[in-house]
Amino acid sequence: MRAVVDPGRLGLSVKGVVPLGVDKLKVTVTSEDQKEKLTRELRSHNFELREDRPRTRSLMVRIHRVDRTIPQEDVARMAFEQNPWVRELFKDLSEWKEEFIPSFRKGKRELDDVIWVTRVTSRVRDELLKRTFIFIGFDVCTISDFIDITQCRKCLGFGHPESKCRGQTVCSTCAGSHEAKACTAGNGIKVCHNFKSQGLKQINHSPCGLDCPVYMKVWRREMRAVGPL
């Protein structure tokens, strides 16, 4: 795409270019007019195009440092009983449970505490993030947004899981055409396929985390989809 599209000539303000696979890119511009210009230009060069429609997403937060022994069904109840502000907002426990729903937990097995990823409404998320913590059991549990980035473990693109990937296998260590577990590169230096495939410099980082500018761009896009407080 970079070889055939001149953003300056078209008057484009490109907000982002994100790889979705070996031969797929997501390009974001700032207006409908610019989108139409870019669409015409790409079609004239026989690019296959698909419009990305806005998605709706559930609001999720992480509840950190929750005692591992607390059952899932008790997390919401204890939060309701131990935090006066919750009881001020909600008339009873059943109403609170409709807007605060512990969904699954994360964390290392050897630790005594876990992170509960919890589905919440907008007003509950706002309150939790403003207060930054909630009391559950004998712990002060901190709060953060939960952003689930879907990155393919096969092609390292974004927006689809490995089970639905049509791309080629790429190594997350050296960017070669093999699985990471079969990698023989022994120098310990990471090579980011998503940077390398776009001809960008500074490729020596992992493609699978916030150290990667492409990954960070996707993360910021997901954060904007959730919205600010």
SVG drawing of the C-alpha trace seen along z (x, -y; Angstrom):
<svg xmlns="http://www.w3.org/2000/svg" viewBox="-34 -18 57 45">
<polyline fill="none" stroke="black" stroke-width="0.4" points="0.0,0.0 2.8,-2.4 4.2,-1.9 1.1,-3.0 -0.8,-5.5 0.5,-9.0 -1.3,-10.5 0.0,-14.0 -1.5,-14.0 -4.8,-12.7 -4.9,-15.1 -5.2,-12.2 -4.8,-12.5 -3.9,-8.9 -4.6,-8.2 -3.3,-4.7 -2.2,-1.6 -2.6,1.6 -1.7,5.1 -4.5,7.6 -2.5,10.5 0.2,11.2 -1.6,9.6 -4.2,7.4 -4.1,3.9 -6.5,1.7 -6.2,-2.0 -8.0,-4.7 -8.5,-8.3 -10.2,-11.3 -13.3,-11.8 -15.8,-10.2 -14.5,-12.3 -11.0,-11.0 -12.3,-7.5 -13.9,-7.8 -10.7,-9.1 -8.6,-6.3 -11.2,-3.7 -11.2,-4.9 -7.4,-5.0 -7.0,-1.5 -9.7,0.0 -7.9,-1.5 -4.9,0.6 -7.1,3.7 -6.9,3.9 -9.6,6.0 -11.5,3.8 -13.8,4.3 -15.3,1.6 -14.8,1.9 -18.0,1.3 -18.1,-0.1 -18.4,2.6 -20.3,2.6 -18.4,3.9 -19.1,4.8 -17.4,2.7 -15.0,4.7 -12.8,3.9 -10.1,5.8 -10.5,6.2 -7.0,6.9 -5.8,8.7 -9.0,10.6 -8.5,13.5 -8.3,16.7 -10.5,18.6 -13.5,16.3 -16.1,18.0 -17.3,16.3 -20.8,16.0 -19.6,14.2 -17.5,11.5 -20.4,9.2 -22.1,9.8 -19.0,8.9 -18.4,5.8 -22.0,4.7 -21.8,5.4 -18.3,3.8 -18.5,0.6 -21.0,-2.0 -21.0,-3.9 -22.3,-0.8 -25.3,-0.6 -25.9,-4.3 -26.1,-3.8 -28.1,-0.5 -31.2,0.1 -30.4,3.9 -28.0,6.6 -30.0,8.0 -29.8,4.6 -26.1,4.3 -25.6,7.8 -27.2,6.8 -24.5,4.1 -21.5,5.8 -20.9,9.3 -17.7,11.2 -17.0,13.1 -13.7,14.9 -10.5,14.8 -6.8,14.5 -3.6,14.9 -0.7,17.2 -1.7,20.4 1.0,20.0 -0.3,16.7 -2.9,16.3 -4.8,13.6 -6.4,13.3 -7.7,10.7 -11.5,10.9 -12.4,9.6 -15.9,8.1 -18.6,6.9 -20.0,3.6 -22.3,0.8 -21.0,-2.6 -21.9,-4.2 -20.3,-1.4 -17.1,-1.6 -17.0,-5.4 -17.4,-5.0 -14.8,-2.2 -12.1,-4.0 -12.7,-7.3 -12.3,-5.6 -9.4,-3.3 -10.2,-0.6 -12.9,1.5 -13.0,3.5 -13.5,7.2 -12.8,9.6 -9.7,8.5 -8.2,6.8 -8.1,3.4 -8.6,4.4 -7.4,1.9 -9.3,1.3 -8.2,0.9 -9.9,1.2 -9.7,4.6 -8.9,4.4 -8.8,7.7 -6.6,7.5 -7.3,10.2 -4.0,11.0 -3.5,14.1 -0.9,16.5 -0.3,17.8 0.2,14.7 0.6,12.1 -2.1,9.9 -5.0,8.4 -8.7,8.7 -9.0,12.5 -8.0,15.6 -5.7,18.4 -8.6,20.7 -9.9,18.3 -6.6,17.3 -6.0,17.6 -2.5,16.2 0.9,17.7 2.7,18.9 5.1,16.3 7.5,16.7 7.0,14.2 10.7,14.5 12.6,14.0 9.8,13.2 10.6,16.3 8.1,18.6 7.8,21.1 6.2,21.5 7.9,19.8 8.4,23.2 10.4,24.4 12.6,21.3 16.4,21.9 17.5,18.3 19.7,18.3 20.8,14.7 17.9,13.7 17.1,10.7 13.4,10.3 12.3,9.3 8.8,7.8 7.2,9.2 4.6,6.4 7.3,3.7 9.5,5.7 6.7,6.5 5.9,2.7 9.5,1.8 9.8,-0.1 13.0,-0.5 13.5,0.4 12.2,3.9 14.0,5.4 11.1,5.9 8.4,8.4 5.2,8.1 3.1,9.3 2.9,6.6 2.9,2.9 6.6,2.6 5.5,2.8 4.2,-0.5 1.8,1.4 0.4,3.4 0.2,0.1 -1.7,-1.5 -4.3,1.3 -4.5,1.0 -5.2,-2.8 -7.8,-2.2 -9.6,0.3 -9.4,-2.2 -11.0,-4.8 -13.8,-2.4 -14.4,-2.0 -14.4,-5.7 -13.0,-8.1 -14.5,-8.8"/>
</svg>
